[in-house]
Amino acid sequence: MKTRISHIILIAASFLLAAFCYSQSGQLKHVDSLLQARETGQAFEILQLIDTLKLKKAQKAKYYFLLANARELNNQTDKSFKNWLIAKKKYLELDSLHKVALINLQIAQSLNSLRDSSLKPQPFMDEYLKYAENYNDPALLASAYMQLGKIFINSEPQKTIGFFNKALIENLKTDDVLLNAKIHHNLGVLYGEHTQHKDSAFYHYEIALEEYKKQQLTDYISYIHNNKASIHKQLKQYDSAVYYYKLADSISAKEFAKENKRFLYQNLSGTYELQEDFGNALKYLKLQNAYRDSINQDEQNKAILELQTKYETEKKENENLKLRQHKTRLWVALGALFLILLLAYLAYRNLQHKKKITDKEHEVQREKLESSLKEQELAGLDAMIEGQEKERQRIANDLHDNLGSLLATLKLHFQNLKLKKDRLKVEEDKLLQQTDDLIDEAYQQVRRIAHAKNAGVKANEGLLPAVKNFASKVSASKKLVIQVEDHGMEERLENSLEITIFRIIQELITNVIKHARAKEVIIHITHHGDVINLMLEDDGEGFVPDRIKLREGMGIHSIQRRVEHLGGTVDIESVLGKGTTVIINIPVS
């Protein structure tokens, strides 16, 4: 009996938990629909009632995403930015990459709209574009190109036109008529505010307005009227400008309501001032200031007004007494405030001083570690070069000991043939066969030694002759022609450096042969001042550098490590179908 009751209690608890989770999920869905309708007030009320501690991971991610959207629509960009970052982190933990991409796009849009050069929307935009390109999704790409155009609209209008046209092309692959209208809306802003083609601006505005009216999107309709008024204002058609500004004002915008009103009244005030209608200019200037002060200040203003009313009432009852008391309190408050500020300043200075000491200690430790690692890497490189030189010495000994003895024996056979001309035919044939076998054995030993190690930079030749000799041998096949052009290479470099540079060139040519399918390569070697510059250009297939991982990238990782050991830099420029250029700078001092 007890077991049965416990089972019933467990089932009931599970049912209540499921009902609670469903209730939370339903609230989040309702908030989402409210934000779609721009009802931010009701959305905030519901969000405040949700207990985030009881939300599941996916629900908590959605909660912060919706909270960010609500705050963005309510002109609280700093708070929305913080909430978007929290939501992005939680969606990353859930591996919801599509949601992460959408958050990146919204952050980029928000930061770009603030028009503050110190804010950088580009990193978030790059993340979103990379995601869209990986999935080759036309809808995502259209949104990406539209936002990229908005980023450059003030600085590079022609670049913006290119992005907007790309957005239109991608959007044609979808059935998103609203996005199409938004792209035309942005094209209208571009032509109206940043070019002389005002007719083109009106043309694009009309396309966007038609769709906005079909979907009854009052906010966007208001924006179109405001944009048209701006063009009339530029054309000094002030009556038409006032007409469209008032038409925009007659539509109640729900998103960014206070900021939109402030901006609209600023425009109206400026237009009336240009008409020398200073009465209306002053009227709308006051309205502009009222909305400006009201942004994020409603509650503060209410509290100040209540305090001011009480103060005025008390002042009338006992003006002299209150005045003295007020002065006393003021001086006490100022003294206390000064003391607090002084203590805060001293604490801040102390904290900054400790932080500087800590940072300095960390920096010293980091530099020591980097120096130690650098010394180890350089020692490893020196050991590698020394090993290569020993290997070449061993090969030289092999040539002398093995191949030399073979050739000496071969010489004796020929002398024997020359001296004994009257020998029997059978004996002569045997001697010729032995001589032929010795020649074949010598040939095979030469091939073995040559394949064991390619020829490097000989001490008596130098880098440039070795590179030209190497290029000549590769070009002999006629499949790949290598040209070598040098500048300022009259003097020799330190031998180990020449060996390393030669190996780098060998590796680069190997990459071309393996991967590029090129017909021609030009090697530029320039010694200018304290820098050796290598530039290798091929006419091969090319590739996308960002898509090549260093540790998998056709020997690029090995080359880059060699150059880094020498304190140099590697730059790779490649275009699909147009070849690749590798530029390497190496200090020689």
C-alpha positions in Angstrom: 0.0 0.0 0.0 2.8 2.4 0.9 4.6 1.6 -2.3 1.5 2.4 -4.3 1.0 5.8 -2.6 4.7 6.7 -3.2 4.3 5.8 -6.8 1.2 8.0 -7.1 3.0 10.9 -5.4 6.0 10.5 -7.8 3.7 10.5 -10.9 1.9 13.6 -9.5 5.2 15.4 -8.9 6.4 14.6 -12.4 3.1 15.9 -13.8 3.4 19.1 -11.9 7.0 19.6 -13.0 6.1 19.0 -16.7 3.1 21.5 -16.3 5.5 24.1 -14.8 8.0 23.7 -17.6 5.3 23.9 -20.2 4.0 27.0 -18.5 7.4 28.6 -18.6 7.8 27.6 -22.2 4.4 29.1 -23.0 5.3 32.4 -21.4 8.4 32.7 -23.5 6.5 32.0 -26.7 4.0 34.7 -25.6 6.8 37.2 -25.0 8.2 36.4 -28.5 4.8 37.1 -30.1 4.5 40.4 -28.1 7.9 41.5 -29.3 7.0 40.7 -32.9 4.0 43.1 -32.4 6.4 45.6 -30.7 4.4 45.4 -27.4 7.5 45.8 -25.2 5.6 46.9 -22.1 3.6 43.7 -21.8 6.7 41.7 -22.7 8.7 43.2 -19.9 5.9 42.4 -17.4 5.9 38.7 -18.3 9.7 38.5 -18.3 9.9 39.9 -14.8 7.6 37.1 -13.6 9.7 34.3 -14.9 12.0 32.5 -12.4 15.2 32.0 -14.4 16.6 29.6 -11.8 13.9 27.1 -12.7 14.4 27.3 -16.5 16.1 24.6 -18.5 19.2 25.4 -20.6 17.4 26.0 -23.8 14.7 28.0 -22.1 17.3 30.2 -20.3 19.1 30.9 -23.6 15.8 32.0 -25.2 14.9 34.1 -22.1 18.1 36.2 -22.4 17.6 36.4 -26.2 14.1 37.8 -25.8 15.2 40.1 -22.9 17.9 41.5 -25.2 15.4 42.1 -28.0 13.0 43.8 -25.6 15.7 46.1 -24.3 16.9 46.9 -27.8 13.4 48.0 -28.8 13.2 50.1 -25.6 16.5 52.1 -26.4 18.5 50.2 -23.8 21.3 49.2 -26.2 23.9 48.7 -23.5 21.8 46.2 -21.6 20.6 44.5 -24.7 24.2 44.0 -25.8 25.0 42.3 -22.5 22.0 40.0 -22.7 22.8 39.1 -26.3 26.3 38.0 -25.2 24.8 35.8 -22.4 22.3 34.3 -24.9 25.1 33.6 -27.4 27.2 31.8 -24.8 24.3 29.6 -23.8 23.4 28.8 -27.4 27.0 27.9 -28.1 26.9 25.5 -25.1 23.8 23.9 -26.7 25.5 23.8 -30.1 22.6 25.9 -31.6 24.8 27.5 -34.3 21.9 28.9 -36.2 20.7 30.9 -33.1 24.3 32.0 -32.5 24.4 33.3 -36.1 21.2 35.3 -35.7 22.5 36.9 -32.5 25.7 37.9 -34.3 23.6 39.6 -37.0 21.5 41.5 -34.4 24.5 42.6 -32.5 26.1 43.9 -35.7 22.9 45.7 -36.7 22.7 47.3 -33.2 26.3 48.4 -33.0 26.2 49.8 -36.5 23.1 51.8 -35.8 24.8 53.7 -32.9 27.3 55.3 -35.5 30.1 55.3 -33.0 33.5 54.6 -34.6 34.9 53.1 -31.4 32.3 50.3 -31.6 33.2 47.4 -33.9 30.3 45.5 -35.6 32.6 43.9 -38.1 33.7 40.8 -36.1 30.1 39.8 -35.4 29.3 40.4 -39.0 32.2 38.2 -40.1 31.0 35.4 -37.9 27.5 35.6 -39.4 28.7 35.8 -43.0 31.0 32.8 -42.5 28.1 30.7 -41.2 25.9 31.8 -44.1 28.6 31.0 -46.7 29.2 27.5 -45.1 25.6 26.6 -45.4 25.1 28.5 -48.7 21.7 29.6 -47.5 20.2 32.3 -49.7 18.1 33.8 -46.9 21.1 34.1 -44.6 23.3 35.4 -47.3 20.8 38.1 -48.3 20.6 39.3 -44.7 24.4 39.3 -44.4 24.9 41.3 -47.6 22.3 43.8 -46.6 23.9 44.4 -43.2 27.4 44.6 -44.7 26.1 47.3 -47.0 24.7 49.3 -44.0 28.1 49.1 -42.3 29.8 50.8 -45.3 27.0 53.2 -46.2 28.6 56.3 -44.8 32.2 55.6 -45.8 32.1 53.7 -49.1 28.7 54.2 -51.0 29.8 52.3 -54.1 30.8 49.3 -52.0 27.4 49.5 -50.3 25.6 49.4 -53.6 27.5 46.2 -54.5 26.4 44.5 -51.2 22.8 45.6 -51.6 22.6 44.2 -55.2 24.1 40.9 -53.9 21.4 40.9 -51.2 18.7 41.3 -53.9 20.1 38.5 -56.0 20.3 36.1 -53.1 16.8 37.0 -51.9 15.4 36.2 -55.4 16.1 32.6 -54.5 13.7 32.8 -51.5 10.1 33.9 -51.1 10.8 36.6 -48.5 9.0 39.6 -49.9 9.5 41.6 -46.6 13.3 41.3 -46.8 13.1 42.4 -50.5 11.2 45.5 -49.3 13.8 46.2 -46.6 16.7 45.9 -49.1 14.9 48.4 -51.4 14.3 50.6 -48.4 18.1 50.7 -47.6 18.9 51.4 -51.3 16.6 54.4 -51.0 18.5 55.6 -48.0 21.8 55.1 -49.9 20.7 57.1 -53.0 18.8 59.7 -51.0 21.4 60.5 -48.3 24.7 59.7 -50.0 24.3 60.4 -53.7 22.8 63.0 -56.0 20.4 60.4 -57.5 17.3 61.5 -55.6 14.9 60.0 -58.2 16.4 56.6 -57.6 15.8 57.0 -53.9 12.1 57.7 -54.4 11.9 54.7 -56.8 13.2 52.3 -54.1 11.1 53.9 -51.4 7.9 53.3 -53.3 8.8 49.6 -53.8 9.4 49.2 -50.1 6.3 51.3 -49.1 4.0 49.1 -51.2 4.9 46.0 -49.3 4.9 47.7 -45.9 1.3 48.8 -46.5 0.3 45.3 -47.6 1.6 43.9 -44.3 0.4 47.0 -42.3 3.9 47.6 -40.9 3.3 51.1 -39.4 6.8 51.5 -38.0 8.4 51.0 -41.4 5.8 53.2 -43.1 6.7 56.0 -40.7 10.4 55.5 -41.6 9.7 55.8 -45.3 7.8 59.1 -44.8 10.6 60.4 -42.7 13.2 59.4 -45.4 11.1 61.1 -48.1 10.9 64.3 -46.0 14.7 64.3 -45.7 15.1 64.3 -49.5 12.7 67.2 -49.9 14.6 69.0 -47.2 17.9 68.5 -49.2 16.1 69.8 -52.3 15.0 72.9 -50.3 11.3 71.8 -50.8 10.5 72.7 -47.2 6.7 72.5 -47.5 6.9 69.0 -48.8 9.5 68.1 -46.2 7.2 69.3 -43.4 4.2 67.4 -44.9 6.1 64.1 -44.9 7.5 64.7 -41.4 4.0 65.3 -40.0 2.7 62.3 -41.9 5.4 60.2 -40.2 4.5 61.8 -36.8 0.8 60.9 -37.4 1.8 57.2 -37.3 2.4 55.8 -33.8 5.8 54.0 -34.0 6.1 51.2 -31.4 9.8 50.3 -31.8 12.3 52.8 -30.5 9.3 55.0 -29.9 10.9 57.8 -27.8 14.1 58.0 -29.9 12.1 58.1 -33.1 9.9 60.9 -31.8 13.0 62.8 -30.7 14.7 62.4 -34.1 11.5 63.4 -35.9 11.0 66.6 -33.9 14.6 67.5 -34.4 14.1 67.3 -38.1 10.9 69.3 -38.0 12.5 72.0 -35.9 15.4 72.2 -38.3 13.1 72.4 -41.3 11.0 75.2 -39.8 14.2 77.1 -38.9 15.3 76.9 -42.6 11.9 78.4 -43.5 12.5 81.1 -40.9 9.3 80.0 -39.1 11.0 80.4 -35.7 7.8 79.9 -33.7 7.3 76.3 -35.0 11.1 75.7 -34.9 11.1 76.5 -31.2 7.9 74.5 -30.6 9.5 71.3 -32.0 12.8 72.0 -30.4 11.1 71.9 -27.0 9.4 68.7 -28.0 12.7 67.2 -29.1 14.3 68.2 -25.8 11.4 66.7 -23.9 11.8 63.3 -25.6 15.5 63.4 -25.3 15.3 64.0 -21.6 12.6 61.3 -21.2 14.8 58.5 -22.6 15.7 56.3 -19.6 14.7 59.2 -17.3 10.9 58.9 -16.7 11.2 57.5 -13.1 13.9 59.9 -12.1 12.0 62.9 -13.4 8.9 61.8 -11.4 10.9 61.5 -8.2 12.5 64.8 -8.7 9.2 66.5 -9.3 7.7 65.1 -6.1 10.7 66.3 -4.1 10.5 69.7 -5.7 6.8 70.0 -4.8 7.4 69.1 -1.2 10.3 71.5 -1.0 8.3 74.4 -2.4 5.5 73.7 0.1 7.8 73.7 3.1 9.6 76.8 1.8 6.3 78.8 1.9 5.5 77.6 5.5 8.9 78.5 7.0 11.2 80.0 4.4 13.9 81.4 6.6 14.2 78.3 8.9 14.3 75.9 6.0 16.8 78.0 4.1 19.3 77.8 7.0 18.7 74.1 7.5 19.1 73.5 3.8 22.4 75.3 3.7 23.6 73.4 6.7 22.6 70.1 5.2 24.2 71.1 1.9 27.5 71.8 3.5 27.5 68.6 5.5 26.5 66.7 2.3 29.2 68.3 0.3 31.8 67.6 3.1 30.7 64.0 3.2 30.7 63.7 -0.5 34.1 65.2 -0.7 35.4 62.7 1.9 33.8 59.8 0.1 35.3 60.9 -3.2 38.7 61.4 -1.7 38.6 57.9 -0.1 37.3 56.4 -3.3 40.1 58.1 -5.3 42.8 56.9 -2.9 41.4 53.4 -3.0 41.3 53.5 -6.8 44.9 54.8 -7.0 46.0 52.0 -4.6 44.1 49.4 -6.7 45.6 50.7 -9.9 49.1 50.6 -8.4 48.7 47.0 -7.3 47.3 46.1 -10.7 50.3 47.7 -12.4 52.7 45.8 -10.2 50.8 42.5 -10.9 50.7 43.2 -14.6 54.4 44.0 -14.6 55.2 40.7 -12.9 53.0 38.8 -15.3 54.7 40.5 -18.2 58.2 39.7 -16.9 57.2 36.0 -16.5 55.7 35.9 -19.9 58.8 37.5 -21.5 61.0 35.0 -19.7 58.9 32.1 -20.9 58.8 33.4 -24.5 62.6 33.9 -24.4 63.2 30.4 -23.1 60.9 28.9 -25.8 62.6 31.0 -28.5 66.0 29.8 -27.4 64.9 26.2 -27.5 63.4 26.6 -30.9 66.5 28.2 -32.3 68.6 25.5 -30.8 66.4 22.9 -32.4 66.8 24.7 -35.8 70.6 24.9 -35.4 70.7 21.2 -34.6 68.5 20.4 -37.7 70.8 22.4 -40.0 73.9 20.8 -38.4 72.3 17.4 -39.0 71.7 18.3 -42.6 75.3 19.3 -43.1 76.5 16.0 -41.5 74.1 14.1 -43.8 75.6 15.8 -46.9 79.1 15.0 -45.6 78.2 11.4 -45.2 76.9 11.3 -48.8 80.2 12.8 -50.0 82.1 10.1 -48.1 79.8 7.5 -49.8 80.6 8.9 -53.2 84.3 8.8 -52.4 84.5 5.4 -50.7 81.9 3.3 -52.7 81.5 5.0 -56.0 85.2 5.9 -56.2 86.3 2.3 -55.8 83.8 1.1 -58.4 85.1 3.7 -60.9 88.7 2.7 -60.2 87.9 -0.9 -60.8 86.1 0.0 -64.0 89.2 1.9 -65.1 91.3 -1.2 -64.7 88.9 -3.2 -66.8 89.2 -0.8 -69.6 93.0 -0.8 -69.4 92.9 -4.6 -69.4 90.8 -4.6 -72.6 93.2 -2.1 -74.2 96.3 -4.2 -73.4 95.0 -7.6 -74.3 93.7 -7.1 -77.7 94.7 -10.7 -78.8 92.6 -12.4 -76.2 90.0 -15.0 -77.1 86.5 -13.8 -78.1 84.9 -15.6 -75.1 87.3 -14.0 -72.6 86.7 -10.6 -74.2 82.9 -11.0 -74.0 83.2 -12.0 -70.3 85.3 -9.0 -69.5 82.9 -6.6 -71.3 80.0 -8.1 -69.4 81.8 -7.6 -66.1 82.6 -4.0 -67.1 79.0 -3.4 -68.0 77.9 -4.8 -64.6 80.3 -2.4 -62.9 78.9 0.5 -64.8 75.3 -0.4 -63.9 76.3 -0.8 -60.2 77.9 2.6 -60.3 74.9 4.1 -61.9 72.5 2.6 -59.3 74.7 3.9 -56.4 74.6 7.4 -57.9 70.8 7.2 -58.2 70.5 5.9 -54.6 72.7 8.7 -53.2 70.9 11.4 -55.3 67.5 10.2 -54.2 68.6 10.0 -50.6 69.2 13.7 -50.4 68.7 16.5 -52.9 71.8 18.7 -53.5 71.8 21.7 -51.2 73.8 24.9 -51.1 77.5 24.1 -51.6 79.9 26.2 -49.5 81.8 27.3 -52.6 78.7 28.2 -54.7 76.3 30.2 -52.5 72.5 30.6 -52.4 71.8 32.2 -55.8 73.8 29.6 -58.0 72.1 26.8 -56.0 68.6 28.2 -56.6 69.3 28.8 -60.3 70.8 25.2 -60.7 67.7 23.8 -58.9 65.3 25.8 -61.2 67.2 24.7 -64.3 66.8 21.0 -63.3 63.1 21.3 -62.6 62.5 23.3 -65.8 64.3 20.6 -67.9 61.1 18.5 -67.9 59.3 21.4 -69.8 56.2 20.7 -67.6 57.0 23.6 -65.2 59.3 26.5 -66.2 61.0 28.4 -63.3 62.5 31.8 -63.7 64.8 33.3 -61.1 65.2 37.0 -60.7 67.6 38.5 -58.2 68.3 42.0 -56.8 71.2 43.0 -54.5 72.5 39.4 -54.2 76.1 40.2 -55.0 77.4 39.3 -51.5 77.1 35.9 -49.8 74.9 35.3 -46.7 75.8 33.3 -43.7 75.9 29.6 -44.8 73.3 28.3 -42.4 70.9 31.1 -43.5 71.5 30.3 -47.2 70.8 26.6 -46.5 67.5 27.4 -44.7 66.4 29.8 -47.5 67.2 27.2 -50.1 65.1 24.6 -48.2 62.2 27.0 -48.0 62.4 27.6 -51.8 62.6 23.8 -52.3 59.5 23.3 -50.2 57.5 26.1 -52.0 58.4 24.6 -55.4 57.4 21.1 -54.1 54.0 22.6 -53.1 53.5 24.1 -56.6 54.4 20.8 -58.3 52.0 18.8 -56.0 49.0 21.1 -55.8 49.0 24.1 -58.1 49.1 22.5 -61.6 51.1 25.6 -62.7 53.0 26.0 -65.9 55.2 28.9 -64.8 56.8 30.1 -61.6 58.9 33.2 -61.0 61.2 33.4 -58.0 62.3 36.8 -56.8 65.2 37.0 -54.4 65.9 40.5 -53.1 68.5 41.6 -50.6 67.5 45.1 -49.4 69.1 46.7 -46.4 68.8 44.2 -43.5 66.0 42.1 -45.1 66.0 39.2 -47.5 62.7 39.3 -49.5 61.5 36.1 -51.2 58.5 36.3 -53.5 57.3 33.2 -55.4 54.5 33.7 -58.0 52.8 30.8 -59.9 50.0 30.8 -62.5 48.3 27.7 -61.0 44.8 27.0 -59.7 45.0 29.1 -56.5 43.1 28.4 -53.3 41.3 30.2 -50.5 43.9 30.8 -47.7 41.3 31.1 -44.9 40.1 27.6 -45.6 43.6 26.0 -45.4 44.5 24.9 -41.8 48.1 25.6 -41.0 48.9 22.0 -39.9 47.3 20.6 -43.0 48.1 23.3 -45.5 50.4 21.9 -48.2 53.6 22.4 -46.2 52.7 26.0 -45.3 53.0 25.2 -41.6 56.5 23.9 -42.0 57.6 26.9 -44.0 56.0 29.3 -41.5 57.8 27.7 -38.6 61.1 28.0 -40.4 60.6 31.7 -41.1 59.3 32.4 -37.6 62.6 30.8 -36.2 64.4 33.4 -38.3 62.2 36.3 -37.0 60.6 36.7 -40.4 57.0 36.9 -41.7 55.0 34.9 -44.3 52.1 36.4 -46.4 50.0 34.4 -48.8 47.8 35.9 -51.5 45.8 33.5 -53.7 42.8 33.8 -56.0 41.0 30.7 -57.4 41.9 30.3 -61.0 44.5 33.0 -61.0 47.5 31.5 -59.1 49.2 32.1 -55.8 51.9 34.6 -54.5 53.9 33.8 -51.4 55.9 36.7 -49.9 58.5 36.1 -47.2 60.6 38.7 -45.4 63.6 37.5 -43.3 65.9 39.8 -41.3 69.7 39.2 -41.9 71.2 41.4 -39.2 
